[in-house]
Amino acid sequence: MSGSDLKALYLAHRAEIQDYLDRRLRCKETAADLTQDTFIRLSEQMGRTRIENFRAYLFSAARNLFIDHTRRQGHRKGESLDQEEVSNLEQQTPTLEQAAIANQQLAALNEVIQNMPESCREVFLLVRVEGLTYADIGERLGISPKTAYSRMVRALDLLKQGMSK
């Protein structure tokens, strides 16, 4: 796997991994650090083992880093996690079945996005992936912010229709 593949994985999954960690840690800075560590683990493993499901691997690595971090924090405070607390932490991670269902949904979502008209898909990706505002999109594409907004509304409508099938 190349560096550009790793970058694509990072762009595709960073936000959801960081959100996952932030919900558990309630600390954006620590969640960001552990997210980076998650992708470092991925890059270290890519040459050693064959990874079939990168998203599942990332969530598993993030969960393990979260558990390790929580244990270290407990030891710093002179406490330790009991087995019930560790079990509760592990139960918050998606199961393989949940990961498989999520992968199917992701594939269906990707298919709907790929089948959108180019103008809608472009605006959708600029908003959802790059986080641009409608004004920024308008400047970049040479259209009005209202046009960018209407294309986004159309894209969301197509997503809703496509995912309800």
Helices and strands as residue ranges (DSSP letters): H 3-25, H 28-46, H 54-76, H 83-91, H 96-114, H 118-128, H 134-141, H 145-163
